[in-house]
Amino acid sequence: MINTTRQTFLSIALLIVGLGTVITTVKTVRAQSDPFTDFFNKDCVPEAQKSGLTKEEAQKGCTCTVNSLKNKYTSNDFRNLLTKYRGGDAKAKQTLTSYGQTCFDQVLEDILFEN
């Protein structure tokens, strides 16, 4: 009877520890969202719309920009750049702006020369 009680207690303890590990892992995964998507949704599109572009135009320019950034940066490197940008770092802002320049020039050209 005592061995059965110990086994039951041990099983419950292991289950609780196992669930804690799973819950911690899930929280960690959620905390590490994709920095490119985060930039697209929280920075690029809203800023482009503030500049006078429609949502569709902003999304087009930002999609191009993010694709260019993905070709250059790993997720971790871009996350670091984005953190600097959001912290007001002028060099980070210049870097992100330079990647968006060509993309948004094309969007503006499409607007100007639309038939």
N, C-alpha and C positions, 0 to 999 in steps of 0.2 A: 504494500500500500504506500509506503514512504517513497519507494523508487518510482512508482507511477506518479505521485505528486511532484517529485523532483523533475521528472521528465516533462510533465505538463508545464511546470514553472519555467524550465529551461527553454522549452519550445516557444512559450509566450514571450520570454525575454528576447530570444533570437528574432522572433517576428517583429517585435517593437524596434529593435536595433536595425533590422533590415528595412523596415518602413521609413525609419529616420534617414537612412542613407538614400533611399529612393526620393524622398521629399527634398532633401538637400540638393540632390543632383538636378531635379526638376527646377528648383529655384535658381540654381546656377545657370542652367540653359536659358531660362527666361531672361536673366539679367544680362546675358551676352547676346543681345539682339544684333541683327545684321547692321553694321554701321552704314553701309551704302543705302539701304532702304530707309534707315533712320534719317540720314542726310537728305535723301530725296523728299521724304514726307514732312520733315520738320524745318528744313532750312531752304533747300533749293526751290521747290515749288512755291511755298509762301512768299519768299523774297522776290521771285520772278513775277508773281501776281501783284505784289506791292509796287513793282516797277511799271505796271500797266498791261502786262500780258494776260490773255485769257488763261483759264485753267488748262485748256488743251494745249495752247502754245507753250505754257510753262512746263507742262509734263513732257512735251516733245523735246525741248531744250535740256531739261533735267535728265531725261532718259539717255540722251546722247552724252551728257556730261558724266553721268554715273558709269556708263559703259567705258568711257575713256579712263576714268579713275580706276575701274576694276582691272583694266589692262596694265596699270602701272603699280598699284598698291595691293598688298595682302590685306585681309580684313583687320588684322592687328595693327599694321602700319597706318591704315586709313583711320582706324578708331583713334589712334594717337594724334593724327593730323586734325581730325574733327574736334577732339577735345581742346586742342590748341586754338583752333578757329573759334570755337564757342567761348573760349576764355579771352578773346580779343586779340590774339596774336596776329600782328600785321602780315608777317611772312606766310602764315597758314592761309590767311584770307587771300593774299596775292596768288598763292599756289592754286587754290580752288577756283579763283576767278580766271586764271589763265587756262584751266581745263574747260571752263564753261564758255570762254570767249568765242571759240570757233563754232561751237554748237549753237549758241544764241545768235551769232552773226547769221547763220543759215536760217534760223527761225525768222529773224527780222527781214532777211532777204525774201523769204517766202511771203511774208506779209506785204512787203512793198511792191513786189512784182507779181502779185496774185492776179490771175486773169478773171 
